[in-house]
Amino acid sequence: REFFFLISRELFNPYYGLFEYSAVDTYTVQISPLSTYSTFLHTRFRFAGRIIGLALIHHCLLDAFFTRPLYKMLLRSKCDLSDLRYEDEQFYQSLIWIKDNDITDILDLTFSIDEEMFGKIEERELKPNGKNIAVTEKNKKEYIEKMVKWRVVRGHEGNKPTYLLGFNEVIDLRLVSVFDANELELVICGTADIDLNDWRQHTEYRGGYYDLHPAIVNFWDALGQFDNERRLRLLQFVTGTSSIPYEGFAALRGPNGPKRFCIEKWGTSDSLPRTHTCFNRLDLPAYETFNQLWEKLVIAIEETSTFGME
C-alpha cells in the first residue's frame, strides 16, 4: 500500500510536467499540455497507466485524484459539458452562460482560443481557419462542443492512447466497464472524507485495551479535535495510505485480505506511538493524560515521512 501511495504521489506530481492541476483552486490532476515536451514521454505515460491498473488489481489506493474526463478516458466514455464542472468551475460556468443566453452583439468570439505555453500566449484554432469564423447564436453549440474537446485534450491527443495502452495492458476493459466515472474514482482513489464513527466502529483492540479504556477514550477525543487533514495524516501513518476505501473502514486491507484498524497497548509513557502499516496496527502507549497523548501523537504523525525496517 505504501509503495503505491509513494509512487503515485511522485508520478502524478505536477512538478514533473506530465500532469497539472486542473485549476488554480482545484487539486485534481489532468494530463498537462506541456507533457509533449517531456523526455521519454510515451514510456512515462504508459508506465502511469500500468500503475493505475496494478493498484486496482492489488486493491490499493492512489494518492491522487484525477479530473472526471480522465476517468472517462479509462472507461472509453465520451466527455460532455457537465464533466468540466469537476475540472474548472469558472470555465464551466462561462460556457453555461453562452449556452443559456442569446449572445448576438454581446460577445466577440471566434473559433480559436489563446493558450499560454512557457510564458507566451499562442492562438489555437478550434477548427480550420477558426480565427476568422465568428461565434454566433446559430453556431454556438458547435463552439461549445469544440471548447469542451479542447479543454479535455488540450494538446495531448497523442498521449491519451499511450496512457490507455498502459492501463489496458494490466486491466481488461470489460472488468471496469460496469463502473461509471464516479464509481471508478472511488475504486482507484477512495475518499478523503473521514467518518469518525465509522472508524471507531471498525477498530479492534489488543494488549489489554478496550473501547472505554482511559487511553482509548483520550485517543478518540483527540481525533474528534483533529481536522480532516490531520486525521488523514494519522491514517497514512498507520495504514500507509491517506485515503479510505469506498466501502469505508470495514474494507481496510492487510497482506491477506480485509484487516481492521487495530490499536495495541505497547511501550511506556515516554515512547512515541509506532505503527505496522502492513497490519493497520497502531502501537499506542497508555499515556496517563490527554495532553500527553495529544503531544506524542501529533509528533508521530507530523514528523513521519516514510517507513523503516527492524
Residue, then its C-alpha position, 0 to 999 in steps of 0.5 A: r500500500e505504501f509503495f503505491f501511495l509513494i509512487s503515485r504521489e511522485l508520478f502524478n506530481p505536477y512538478y514533473g510536467l506530465f500532469e497539472y492541476s486542473a485549476v488554480d483552486t482545484y487539486t485534481v490532476q489532468i494530463s498537462p499540455l506541456s507533457t509533449y515536451s517531456t523526455f521519454l514521454h510515451t514510456r512515462f505515460r504508459f508506465a502511469g497507466r500500468i500503475i493505475g491498473l496494478a493498484l486496482i488489481h492489488h486493491c490499493l489506493l492512489d494518492a491522487f485524484f484525477t479530473r472526471p474526463l480522465y476517468k472517462m478516458l479509462l472507461r472509453s466514455k465520451c466527455d460532455l459539458s457537465d464533466l468540466r464542472y469537476e475540472d474548472e468551475q469558472f470555465y464551466q460556468s462561462l460556457i453555461w452562460i453562452k449556452d443559456n443566453d442569446i449572445t448576438d452583439i454581446l460577445d466577440l468570439t471566434f473559433s480559436i482560443d489563446e493558450e499560454m505555453f512557457g510564458k507566451i500566449e499562442e492562438r489555437e484554432l478550434k477548427p480550420n481557419g477558426k480565427n476568422i469564423a465568428v461565434t454566433e447564436k446559430n453556431k454556438k453549440e458547435y463552439i461549445e462542443k469544440m471548447v469542451k474537446w479542447r479543454v479535455v485534450r488540450g494538446h495531448e491527443g497523442n498521449k491519451p492512447t499511450y496512457l490507455l495502452g498502459f492501463n489496458e495492458v494490466i486491466d481488461l476493459r470489460l472488468v471496469s466497464v460496469f463502473d461509471a466515472n464516479e464509481l471508478e474514482l472511488v475504486i482507484c482513489g477512495t475518499a478523503d472524507i473521514d467518518l469518525n464513527d465509522w472508524r471507531q466502529h471498525t477498530e479492534y483492540r489488543g494488549g489489554y485495551y478496550d473501547l472505554h479504556p482511559a487511553i482509548v477514550n483520550f485517543w478518540d477525543a483527540l481525533g474528534q479535535f483533529d481536522n480532516e487533514r490531520r486525521l488523514r495524516l494519522l491514517q497514512f501513518v498507520t495504514g500507509t495510505s491517506s485515503i479510505p476505501y469506498e466501502g469505508f473502514a470495514a474494507l481496510r486491507g492487510p497482506n491477506g485480505p480485509k484487516r481492521f484498524c487495530i490499536e495495541k497497548w505497547g511501550t511506556s509513557d515516554s515512547l512515541p506511538r509506532t505503527h505496522t502499516c502492513f497490519n493497520r496496527l497502531d502501537l499506542p502507549a497508555y499515556e496517563t493524560f490527554n495532553q500527553l497523548w495529544e503531544k506524542l501523537v501529533i509528533a508521530i504523525e507530523e514528523t513521519s515521512t516514510f517507513g523503516m525496517e527492524 
